[in-house]
């Protein structure tokens, strides 16, 4: 009883502890690390620092988690990185903090921690840390005026570093998705094409649904941009295809994709409806179905999404010439968009609002013009033109800024080249001076060594002369010795070859004896074969003379047909009608020895059996049946153009006709 109570208390205690833990996921890998678990790992002194950092490299910041706890955990591991003087760890942890503050819309701390990370980026080597660093730098650049070009450069560097970490697809897909969102809001076809190729290369290494989801978004935005430029309907079809693919990926991989992507699926339905409405022959029922599905997601608190939905409905009603209802929907869309602009949502760039305002005003103008309200249509047309002018002026300022920036960058590059050339020139002069001094020193040393070697050489010449005379005598003696050795070798070779020849003669004699024995065996075997053939010929002759040959042949064939061709009773009836004299006719038609097997084959062909049936009856291959037919034609003296079956049947018919007469 006491044990039962203790177990119940322990169970309640465990449940209480579990309820106190923050179970929100902060890690993007398969381990699904919780924030409390991450804090325990960081504070555990028994776990090596390297293992802690391996976990942190795979963790993602999460906006909805406890801010103080996340800051406390990351500061603890940051302190350890400082003690270990780990440049990669310091870079990653500062970027982790920067990304956290970016999610919490604290731009001051976001920029501060990126500045801290800049100190370590140049010497860092870890691809995880560098990939996240360049992603954060891209985010920082793209959110400031005229920073789009620099931001795209940083995003490309981030993708290149992620390309080196092919085993961490989840981490790659998380950041590629964010990059795809940025590039969709600020389209750049050149950058988009390069980015698409990079993501396709990542997918070829290892497939990931989340990565494929982001790639489909990039391709849809790219084809939409192409349609805006050339108005080809095939571009709309491609954009619609990739939006449908995103929806399919979402519903078929719900367990592998984040739940927050429902926001993207809603926009996919709206984009499909919008693209379909721009086609020459739109499917209005399908468009209405897409709008209805977008409504079903229930994002009624998001002013921007509601403005998109209302605009799509207004476009749908306008194309169906329901102008009053369309005006009501476009008015609500403009109201929602103005509400979003007043709220100052940080997740949407300002140029998105300008563009949408212009599109809304343009549709409003068309609706009023269709209703006959030309004054109102002119008003909204002016609003649309003013907004387009704002967008054009902004783009012009951005292009001017980029032009000036590139111009200054080229100047800086030229100054760098000039500076490098000056440094190279000074270095070359110093190198030439060092080489000249070295050459002078080496020349003096060479003359000094030459003088010393001349004295040595005069002393050595005499010794070399005496040594040469001595060597000459030694060589003469060695030559005589070599002649004697060669003679001895020749004598030994002669004796060896003589012995080999004698052995070969003995072997040849033995082979001749073996041949005689084999010849006798072959002669005896040949005699036995001839005797067997004579006996066999006598047996064959006895069969030919026996009156029961017909009965033997027909009975054998009847048994084979009954056993293997049960549904061919007409063959057995043909055999019954065949007269005994037919076999005699066959023998008379062939002057040589026609064996019993060949007589059986002739009877089978005469009663009309097919090659496959003969093959099945006699259990032989069809190729063997063809060979038998060929030999029979030769025996009967038939040409290649003559039909053996016709020949045998005519013989049977002719014989019956003669008997009837």
C-alpha positions in Angstrom: 0.0 0.0 0.0 2.8 2.4 0.9 4.6 1.6 -2.3 1.4 2.5 -4.3 1.1 5.9 -2.6 4.7 6.7 -3.2 4.4 5.8 -6.9 1.3 8.1 -7.2 3.1 11.0 -5.5 6.1 10.4 -7.8 3.9 10.5 -10.9 2.2 13.8 -9.8 5.7 15.3 -9.2 6.9 14.3 -12.7 3.7 15.8 -14.2 4.3 19.0 -12.3 7.9 19.3 -13.5 6.9 18.6 -17.1 4.2 21.3 -16.9 6.7 23.9 -15.7 9.0 23.3 -18.7 8.9 25.6 -21.7 8.3 23.0 -24.5 8.6 25.5 -27.4 11.0 24.3 -30.0 14.2 26.3 -30.6 16.1 23.9 -32.8 15.6 23.2 -36.4 17.1 19.7 -36.5 15.5 16.4 -35.8 16.3 16.5 -32.1 13.6 19.1 -31.4 15.5 20.8 -28.5 13.5 22.8 -26.0 14.6 26.1 -24.5 14.8 24.5 -21.0 16.8 21.6 -22.3 19.1 24.0 -24.0 19.6 25.9 -20.8 20.4 22.7 -18.9 23.0 21.8 -21.5 24.7 25.2 -21.4 24.9 25.2 -17.6 26.2 21.6 -17.3 30.0 21.8 -16.7 30.4 18.1 -17.6 29.4 18.7 -21.2 32.4 19.8 -23.4 32.3 23.2 -25.0 32.6 21.8 -28.5 29.4 19.6 -28.0 27.5 22.7 -26.8 28.5 24.7 -29.8 27.6 21.8 -32.2 24.1 22.1 -30.8 24.0 25.9 -31.0 25.2 25.8 -34.7 21.9 24.0 -35.5 19.6 26.1 -33.3 17.2 28.8 -34.7 15.9 31.8 -32.8 12.2 31.9 -32.2 10.2 35.1 -31.8 7.5 33.7 -29.5 9.8 32.3 -26.8 10.8 34.0 -23.5 13.2 36.8 -24.4 15.0 37.0 -21.0 15.6 33.3 -20.9 17.0 33.2 -24.5 19.3 36.2 -23.8 20.5 34.5 -20.6 21.3 31.2 -22.4 23.1 32.8 -25.3 25.1 35.2 -23.0 26.3 32.2 -21.0 27.6 30.3 -24.1 29.0 33.6 -25.4 31.1 34.0 -22.2 32.4 30.5 -22.7 33.4 31.3 -26.3 35.3 34.4 -25.0 37.2 32.2 -22.5 38.0 29.7 -25.2 38.9 32.4 -27.7 36.8 30.6 -30.2 36.4 33.0 -33.2 33.7 30.8 -34.9 31.7 30.6 -31.7 31.9 34.3 -31.0 30.8 35.1 -34.6 27.9 32.7 -34.4 26.7 33.8 -30.9 26.7 37.5 -31.8 24.8 36.8 -35.0 22.3 34.7 -32.9 21.7 37.7 -30.6 21.4 40.0 -33.6 18.7 37.7 -35.2 16.8 37.6 -31.9 16.7 41.3 -31.7 15.7 41.6 -35.3 12.7 39.3 -34.6 11.8 41.5 -31.6 12.0 44.6 -33.9 14.8 46.1 -31.9 16.9 47.6 -34.7 19.4 49.3 -32.4 20.6 46.1 -30.7 20.3 44.3 -34.1 22.8 46.6 -35.7 25.0 46.7 -32.5 25.5 42.9 -32.4 26.1 42.7 -36.2 28.9 45.3 -35.7 30.3 43.1 -32.9 30.2 40.1 -35.3 32.1 42.0 -38.0 35.2 41.9 -35.8 35.4 38.1 -36.1 34.0 37.4 -39.5 37.2 37.8 -41.4 39.0 35.1 -39.5 36.1 32.7 -39.0 36.1 29.3 -40.8 32.8 27.6 -39.7 30.3 27.4 -42.6 27.3 27.6 -40.2 28.6 30.7 -38.5 29.6 32.4 -41.8 26.3 31.5 -43.6 24.2 33.1 -40.8 26.6 36.1 -40.6 26.1 36.9 -44.3 22.3 36.2 -44.0 22.1 38.8 -41.2 24.2 41.2 -43.2 21.9 40.8 -46.1 18.9 41.5 -43.9 20.6 44.6 -42.5 21.4 45.9 -46.0 18.0 45.2 -47.6 16.1 47.0 -44.9 17.9 50.3 -45.5 17.4 52.7 -48.4 19.3 51.6 -51.6 20.6 48.5 -49.9 19.0 45.9 -52.1 22.1 45.3 -54.2 24.3 44.8 -51.2 21.7 42.7 -49.5 21.5 40.3 -52.6 25.2 39.9 -52.6 25.2 38.9 -48.9 22.3 36.5 -49.5 24.2 34.8 -52.3 27.2 34.4 -50.0 25.0 32.9 -47.4 23.6 30.3 -49.9 27.2 29.5 -51.0 28.2 28.7 -47.4 25.0 26.6 -46.9 25.9 24.7 -50.0 29.0 23.4 -48.1 26.7 22.0 -45.4 24.7 19.5 -47.5 23.9 17.4 -44.4 22.0 20.2 -42.7 19.1 20.6 -45.1 16.7 21.9 -42.4 19.0 24.8 -41.5 19.4 25.6 -45.1 15.7 25.5 -45.9 14.8 27.8 -43.0 17.1 30.6 -44.3 16.4 30.0 -48.0 12.7 30.5 -47.2 13.4 33.9 -45.6 15.6 34.9 -48.5 12.8 33.9 -50.9 10.4 36.2 -49.0 12.8 39.2 -49.3 13.4 38.7 -53.0 9.7 38.3 -53.7 9.0 41.7 -52.3 11.9 43.3 -54.2 12.1 41.4 -57.5 15.4 41.3 -59.3 15.3 38.8 -62.2 19.1 38.5 -62.6 19.6 37.8 -58.9 16.5 35.5 -58.8 17.8 33.3 -61.7 21.2 32.9 -59.9 19.5 32.1 -56.6 17.2 29.6 -58.3 20.2 27.8 -59.8 21.9 27.6 -56.4 18.8 26.3 -54.6 18.4 23.7 -57.4 22.0 22.5 -56.8 21.2 22.2 -53.1 18.1 20.1 -53.9 20.1 17.8 -56.1 22.4 16.9 -53.2 19.5 16.1 -50.8 15.8 16.6 -51.3 13.9 18.7 -48.7 10.2 19.6 -49.1 10.8 23.0 -47.3 13.6 23.9 -49.8 11.4 22.8 -52.7 8.6 25.0 -51.3 10.8 28.0 -51.3 12.2 27.2 -54.8 8.6 27.1 -56.2 7.9 30.5 -54.7 11.1 32.0 -56.3 10.1 30.5 -59.7 6.5 31.7 -59.4 7.7 35.3 -58.7 10.2 35.1 -61.5 7.6 34.1 -64.1 5.2 36.8 -62.8 7.9 39.4 -63.3 8.4 38.2 -66.8 4.7 38.5 -67.5 4.7 42.1 -66.3 7.4 42.7 -68.9 6.1 40.9 -72.0 2.4 39.9 -71.1 2.8 36.4 -72.5 0.1 34.1 -71.1 2.5 31.2 -71.0 4.4 33.0 -68.2 1.1 33.2 -66.2 0.6 29.4 -66.7 4.1 28.8 -65.3 3.5 31.0 -62.3 0.2 29.3 -61.6 1.9 25.9 -61.9 4.5 26.7 -59.2 1.9 28.2 -56.9 -0.1 25.0 -57.2 3.0 23.0 -56.5 3.6 25.0 -53.3 0.0 24.1 -52.2 0.6 20.5 -53.0 3.9 20.4 -51.1 2.3 22.0 -48.1 -0.6 19.5 -47.9 1.5 16.4 -48.7 4.3 17.3 -46.2 2.5 18.8 -43.3 4.6 17.0 -40.7 7.8 18.2 -42.3 6.8 21.9 -42.9 6.3 24.7 -40.4 2.6 25.4 -39.6 3.2 29.2 -40.2 3.3 28.5 -43.9 -0.5 28.6 -44.0 0.0 32.4 -44.5 1.9 31.6 -47.7 -0.8 29.1 -48.9 -3.4 31.8 -48.5 -1.4 34.1 -50.7 -0.8 31.3 -53.2 -4.6 31.0 -53.6 -4.9 34.7 -54.1 -2.1 34.8 -56.6 -3.6 31.9 -58.6 -7.0 33.8 -58.7 -5.2 37.0 -59.7 -3.2 35.3 -62.5 -6.2 33.4 -63.8 -8.2 36.7 -64.0 -5.5 38.2 -66.2 -5.8 35.5 -68.8 -7.7 35.9 -72.1 -10.3 33.3 -71.2 -10.4 33.0 -67.4 -12.2 30.2 -65.5 -14.3 32.3 -63.2 -15.7 29.4 -61.2 -12.1 28.3 -60.4 -11.2 31.9 -59.5 -14.1 32.1 -57.1 -13.1 28.8 -55.5 -9.6 30.1 -54.9 -11.0 33.3 -53.3 -13.3 31.2 -51.1 -10.3 29.0 -50.0 -8.3 32.1 -49.1 -11.2 33.3 -47.0 -11.3 30.0 -45.2 -7.9 30.6 -43.6 -9.4 33.3 -41.4 -6.6 36.0 -41.4 -9.2 38.7 -40.7 -6.9 40.6 -38.4 -4.2 41.1 -41.1 -5.1 44.3 -42.9 -2.7 43.7 -45.8 -4.1 40.2 -46.4 -7.7 41.4 -46.2 -6.8 44.2 -48.8 -5.4 41.5 -51.1 -8.5 39.4 -50.7 -10.9 42.3 -51.3 -8.8 43.4 -54.4 -9.0 39.9 -55.9 -12.7 39.8 -55.3 -13.2 43.2 -56.9 -11.1 42.1 -60.0 -13.3 38.9 -60.2 -16.6 41.0 -60.0 -15.3 43.6 -62.5 -14.4 41.0 -65.1 -18.0 39.6 -64.7 -19.4 43.2 -65.2 -20.8 43.3 -61.6 -19.6 46.9 -61.3 -21.5 48.0 -58.1 -20.3 45.0 -56.1 -16.8 45.4 -57.5 -16.7 49.1 -56.4 -17.7 48.0 -52.9 -14.9 45.4 -52.7 -12.2 47.7 -54.1 -13.3 50.5 -51.6 -12.9 48.0 -48.8 -9.5 46.9 -50.2 -8.3 50.5 -50.2 -9.5 51.0 -46.7 -7.7 47.9 -45.4 -4.5 49.0 -47.2 -4.6 52.5 -45.7 -5.1 50.8 -42.3 -2.0 48.7 -42.9 0.0 51.7 -43.9 -1.1 53.6 -40.8 -0.2 50.6 -38.6 3.3 50.6 -40.2 3.8 46.9 -40.4 7.5 46.0 -40.4 7.2 42.8 -42.4 6.2 44.6 -45.5 8.5 47.0 -47.4 7.1 50.5 -48.2 7.4 50.0 -52.0 4.9 47.1 -51.7 2.3 49.6 -50.4 3.0 52.1 -53.1 2.6 49.5 -55.8 -0.6 48.0 -54.3 -2.1 51.5 -53.9 -1.4 52.2 -57.6 -3.0 48.8 -58.6 -6.0 49.4 -56.4 -6.5 53.0 -57.8 -6.1 51.6 -61.4 -8.9 49.0 -60.9 -11.1 51.6 -59.1 -10.7 53.9 -62.1 -11.7 51.1 -64.5 -14.8 50.2 -62.4 -16.0 53.9 -62.3 -15.3 54.3 -66.0 -17.4 51.2 -66.8 -20.2 52.6 -64.6 -20.1 55.9 -66.5 -18.7 57.9 -63.6 -15.9 59.5 -65.8 -15.1 62.2 -63.3 -14.4 59.7 -60.5 -12.5 57.5 -62.9 -10.3 60.4 -63.9 -9.7 61.1 -60.2 -8.5 57.6 -59.4 -6.5 57.5 -62.7 -4.6 60.6 -61.4 -4.0 58.9 -58.1 -2.6 55.9 -59.9 -0.3 58.1 -62.0 0.9 60.0 -58.9 1.7 56.7 -57.1 3.5 55.4 -60.2 5.4 58.6 -60.4 6.4 58.2 -56.7 7.6 54.6 -57.4 9.4 55.7 -60.5 11.1 58.6 -58.6 12.1 56.2 -55.9 13.5 53.7 -58.4 15.3 56.6 -60.2 16.9 57.8 -56.9 17.9 54.2 -56.1 19.4 53.8 -59.6 21.3 57.1 -59.2 22.5 56.0 -55.7 23.6 52.7 -57.1 25.3 54.4 -60.1 27.2 56.8 -57.8 28.0 54.0 -55.4 29.4 51.8 -58.2 31.3 54.8 -59.5 32.9 55.4 -56.1 33.5 51.7 -55.8 35.3 51.7 -59.1 37.4 54.7 -58.0 38.3 52.8 -54.8 39.2 49.8 -56.8 41.4 51.8 -59.0 43.1 53.4 -56.0 43.6 50.0 -54.5 45.1 48.8 -57.8 47.4 51.8 -58.0 48.4 51.3 -54.3 49.1 47.6 -54.9 51.1 48.5 -58.0 53.2 51.0 -56.0 53.8 48.4 -53.3 54.7 45.9 -56.0 57.2 48.4 -57.6 58.9 49.2 -54.3 59.1 45.5 -53.5 60.6 44.8 -57.0 63.3 47.5 -56.4 64.1 46.1 -53.0 64.3 42.6 -54.5 66.5 43.7 -57.4 68.9 45.4 -54.9 69.0 42.3 -52.8 69.7 40.1 -55.8 72.5 42.5 -57.0 74.2 42.4 -53.6 73.8 38.7 -53.5 75.3 38.3 -57.0 78.4 40.4 -56.1 79.0 38.4 -53.0 78.6 35.1 -54.9 81.0 36.3 -57.6 83.7 37.2 -55.1 83.2 33.8 -53.4 83.4 32.1 -56.8 86.8 33.8 -57.6 88.1 32.9 -54.2 87.0 29.3 -54.6 88.5 29.1 -58.1 91.9 30.2 -56.9 91.9 27.6 -54.2 90.7 24.9 -56.5 93.4 25.7 -59.1 96.1 24.9 -56.5 94.4 21.7 -55.6 93.9 20.7 -59.2 97.7 21.0 -60.1 98.4 18.7 -57.1 95.7 16.2 -58.1 96.7 16.0 -61.8 99.9 14.1 -61.0 98.1 11.8 -58.7 95.4 11.2 -61.3 98.0 10.3 -63.9 99.6 7.7 -61.8 96.2 6.3 -60.8 95.2 6.2 -64.5 98.3 4.0 -65.4 97.5 1.7 -62.5 93.9 1.4 -63.6 95.0 0.6 -67.2 97.0 -2.4 -66.0 94.1 -3.5 -63.8 91.7 -3.3 -66.8 94.0 -5.4 -69.0 94.1 -8.1 -66.4 90.3 -7.9 -66.0 89.9 -8.3 -69.8 91.9 -11.5 -69.8 90.0 -12.8 -66.9 86.6 -12.0 -68.6 87.7 -13.9 -71.7 88.4 -17.0 -69.6 85.1 -16.7 -67.8 83.2 -16.4 -71.1 84.8 -19.6 -72.4 83.9 -21.5 -69.3 80.3 -20.3 -69.6 80.1 -21.4 -73.2 81.3 -24.9 -72.3 78.8 -25.2 -69.5 76.0 -24.0 -71.9 77.0 -26.6 -74.4 76.8 -29.5 -71.9 73.5 -28.2 -70.6 71.9 -28.1 -74.1 73.3 -31.5 -74.9 71.6 -32.9 -71.8 68.3 -31.2 -72.7 68.4 -32.6 -76.2 68.9 -36.1 -74.9 65.9 -35.7 -72.5 63.7 -34.5 -75.4 64.6 -37.5 -77.5 63.5 -39.8 -74.7 60.2 -37.9 -74.4 59.7 -38.1 -78.2 60.2 -41.9 -78.1 57.7 -42.2 -75.3 55.1 -40.1 -77.2 55.5 -42.4 -80.2 54.8 -45.4 -78.1 51.7 -43.8 -76.6 50.6 -42.9 -80.2 50.8 -46.6 -81.2 48.7 -47.6 -78.2 46.1 -45.0 -79.0 45.9 -46.0 -82.6 45.2 -49.6 -81.6 42.5 -48.4 -79.2 40.9 -46.2 -81.9 40.9 -49.1 -84.4 39.2 -51.5 -81.9 36.7 -48.8 -81.1 36.0 -48.2 -84.8 35.3 -51.9 -85.3 32.9 -51.9 -82.4 31.0 -48.9 -83.9 30.8 -50.6 -87.3 29.5 -53.8 -85.7 26.9 -51.7 -83.8 25.8 -49.9 -87.0 25.4 -53.3 -88.8 23.2 -54.6 -85.9 21.2 -51.4 -85.9 20.7 -51.6 -89.7 19.4 -55.2 -89.4 16.9 -54.1 -86.7 15.8 -51.2 -88.9 15.4 -53.6 -91.8 13.4 -56.0 -89.7 11.0 -53.2 -88.8 10.6 -52.3 -92.4 9.6 -55.8 -93.3 7.2 -56.3 -90.5 3.6 -55.8 -91.3 2.9 -54.3 -87.9 5.0 -51.1 -88.7 1.8 -49.1 -89.5 0.2 -50.2 -86.3 3.3 -49.3 -84.2 3.5 -45.9 -85.7 -0.2 -45.0 -85.5 -0.6 -46.3 -81.9 2.4 -44.2 -80.8 1.1 -41.1 -82.4 -2.4 -41.7 -81.1 -1.1 -42.1 -77.5 0.9 -38.8 -77.8 -2.1 -36.9 -79.2 -4.4 -38.3 -76.5 -1.9 -37.4 -73.8 -0.8 -34.0 -74.9 -3.4 -32.7 -77.4 -6.7 -33.7 -75.8 -8.7 -31.2 -77.8 -7.5 -32.4 -81.2 -9.7 -35.6 -81.7 -9.8 -34.9 -85.4 -6.2 -35.9 -85.7 -6.9 -39.4 -84.2 -9.8 -39.7 -86.7 -7.5 -38.9 -89.6 -5.1 -41.6 -88.4 -7.9 -44.1 -88.4 -8.8 -43.2 -92.0 -5.2 -43.6 -93.1 -4.4 -46.9 -94.8 -1.4 -49.2 -94.1 -0.2 -48.8 -97.6 0.5 -45.0 -97.0 3.7 -45.9 -95.1 4.8 -48.2 -97.9 4.2 -45.2 -100.3 6.4 -43.1 -98.1 9.2 -45.6 -98.3 8.8 -45.9 -102.0 9.0 -42.1 -102.4 12.4 -42.2 -100.7 15.0 -44.5 -102.2 17.2 -44.5 -99.1 16.6 -45.7 -95.5 13.6 -43.8 -94.0 13.8 -44.4 -90.2 10.8 -44.9 -87.9 11.0 -41.4 -86.2 11.0 -39.8 -89.7 7.9 -41.9 -90.7 6.2 -40.7 -87.5 6.9 -37.0 -88.4 5.6 -37.6 -92.0 2.4 -39.1 -90.7 1.9 -36.1 -88.3 2.4 -33.6 -91.1 0.1 -35.6 -93.4 -2.8 -35.4 -90.9 -2.3 -31.6 -90.7 -0.5 -31.1 -87.3 1.1 -27.7 -86.8 4.8 -27.3 -85.9 4.0 -26.2 -82.3 1.8 -29.3 -81.9 4.4 -31.7 -83.2 7.0 -30.0 -80.9 4.6 -30.5 -77.9 3.8 -34.1 -78.7 7.5 -35.2 -79.2 8.8 -32.9 -76.4 11.3 -31.2 -78.6 12.1 -27.6 -79.5 10.3 -26.0 -82.5 13.7 -25.4 -84.0 14.3 -29.2 -84.0 10.9 -29.7 -85.8 12.0 -27.2 -88.5 15.3 -29.1 -88.9 13.3 -32.4 -89.4 11.1 -30.7 -92.1 14.3 -29.5 -93.8 15.8 -33.0 -93.8 12.6 -34.6 -95.1 12.4 -32.2 -98.0 16.0 -33.1 -98.9 15.1 -36.9 -98.6 12.1 -36.5 -100.9 14.0 -34.3 -103.3 11.8 -31.2 -102.8 12.9 -27.7 -103.6 12.9 -24.8 -101.1 9.7 -23.5 -102.8 7.9 -26.8 -102.4 5.5 -27.3 -99.4 6.2 -30.5 -97.5 2.7 -30.6 -95.9 1.1 -30.4 -99.4 3.4 -33.1 -100.8 2.6 -35.5 -98.0 -1.2 -34.8 -98.1 -1.3 -35.2 -101.9 0.4 -38.6 -101.5 -2.3 -39.7 -99.1 -5.1 -38.4 -101.2 -3.6 -39.9 -104.4 -3.4 -43.3 -102.7 -7.0 -43.2 -101.6 -8.1 -42.2 -105.0 -6.2 -45.2 -106.6 -7.8 -47.6 -104.1 -11.3 -46.2 -104.8 -10.8 -46.8 -108.5 
